[in-house]
Amino acid sequence: MFRFDDLAGLCQRLEQIPVLAGECTSEHDLDAVCEAEAQILLSLAALRARSIGDLASKAEILVARLTGDGTDAELCSGEAALLRSMLRDLRALARSA
């Protein structure tokens, strides 16, 4: 079990979702993984960032999901570039904070 108020733990859990989905042997298993993914995302959305680093972590998830596979999920190239730029800037701010 994982805590729904632990940003790092939720991020780590979310990274495991593709592996878990790949191991599914039935539609029921895949539905359970999709439900877990949705719950994790909702929990991340509900968590308040306590630092710029937390905010960067949340942005990193969004950027990866929207631009990670090269399809840019219905984003134009400028929107995808802007998201990546915002993440870069957040990371830089987090390192300097």
Secondary structure as a PSIPRED ss2 file (coil, helix, strand):
# PSIPRED VFORMAT (PSIPRED V4.0)

   1 M C   1.000  0.000  0.000
   2 F C   1.000  0.000  0.000
   3 R C   1.000  0.000  0.000
   4 F C   1.000  0.000  0.000
   5 D C   1.000  0.000  0.000
   6 D C   1.000  0.000  0.000
   7 L H   0.000  1.000  0.000
   8 A H   0.000  1.000  0.000
   9 G H   0.000  1.000  0.000
  10 L H   0.000  1.000  0.000
  11 C H   0.000  1.000  0.000
  12 Q H   0.000  1.000  0.000
  13 R H   0.000  1.000  0.000
  14 L H   0.000  1.000  0.000
  15 E H   0.000  1.000  0.000
  16 Q H   0.000  1.000  0.000
  17 I H   0.000  1.000  0.000
  18 P H   0.000  1.000  0.000
  19 V H   0.000  1.000  0.000
  20 L H   0.000  1.000  0.000
  21 A H   0.000  1.000  0.000
  22 G H   0.000  1.000  0.000
  23 E C   1.000  0.000  0.000
  24 C C   1.000  0.000  0.000
  25 T C   1.000  0.000  0.000
  26 S C   1.000  0.000  0.000
  27 E H   0.000  1.000  0.000
  28 H H   0.000  1.000  0.000
  29 D H   0.000  1.000  0.000
  30 L H   0.000  1.000  0.000
  31 D H   0.000  1.000  0.000
  32 A H   0.000  1.000  0.000
  33 V H   0.000  1.000  0.000
  34 C H   0.000  1.000  0.000
  35 E H   0.000  1.000  0.000
  36 A H   0.000  1.000  0.000
  37 E H   0.000  1.000  0.000
  38 A H   0.000  1.000  0.000
  39 Q H   0.000  1.000  0.000
  40 I H   0.000  1.000  0.000
  41 L H   0.000  1.000  0.000
  42 L H   0.000  1.000  0.000
  43 S H   0.000  1.000  0.000
  44 L H   0.000  1.000  0.000
  45 A H   0.000  1.000  0.000
  46 A H   0.000  1.000  0.000
  47 L C   1.000  0.000  0.000
  48 R C   1.000  0.000  0.000
  49 A C   1.000  0.000  0.000
  50 R C   1.000  0.000  0.000
  51 S C   1.000  0.000  0.000
  52 I H   0.000  1.000  0.000
  53 G H   0.000  1.000  0.000
  54 D H   0.000  1.000  0.000
  55 L H   0.000  1.000  0.000
  56 A H   0.000  1.000  0.000
  57 S H   0.000  1.000  0.000
  58 K H   0.000  1.000  0.000
  59 A H   0.000  1.000  0.000
  60 E H   0.000  1.000  0.000
  61 I H   0.000  1.000  0.000
  62 L H   0.000  1.000  0.000
  63 V H   0.000  1.000  0.000
  64 A H   0.000  1.000  0.000
  65 R H   0.000  1.000  0.000
  66 L H   0.000  1.000  0.000
  67 T H   0.000  1.000  0.000
  68 G C   1.000  0.000  0.000
  69 D C   1.000  0.000  0.000
  70 G C   1.000  0.000  0.000
  71 T C   1.000  0.000  0.000
  72 D H   0.000  1.000  0.000
  73 A H   0.000  1.000  0.000
  74 E H   0.000  1.000  0.000
  75 L C   1.000  0.000  0.000
  76 C C   1.000  0.000  0.000
  77 S H   0.000  1.000  0.000
  78 G H   0.000  1.000  0.000
  79 E H   0.000  1.000  0.000
  80 A H   0.000  1.000  0.000
  81 A H   0.000  1.000  0.000
  82 L H   0.000  1.000  0.000
  83 L H   0.000  1.000  0.000
  84 R H   0.000  1.000  0.000
  85 S H   0.000  1.000  0.000
  86 M H   0.000  1.000  0.000
  87 L H   0.000  1.000  0.000
  88 R H   0.000  1.000  0.000
  89 D H   0.000  1.000  0.000
  90 L H   0.000  1.000  0.000
  91 R H   0.000  1.000  0.000
  92 A H   0.000  1.000  0.000
  93 L H   0.000  1.000  0.000
  94 A H   0.000  1.000  0.000
  95 R H   0.000  1.000  0.000
  96 S H   0.000  1.000  0.000
  97 A C   1.000  0.000  0.000
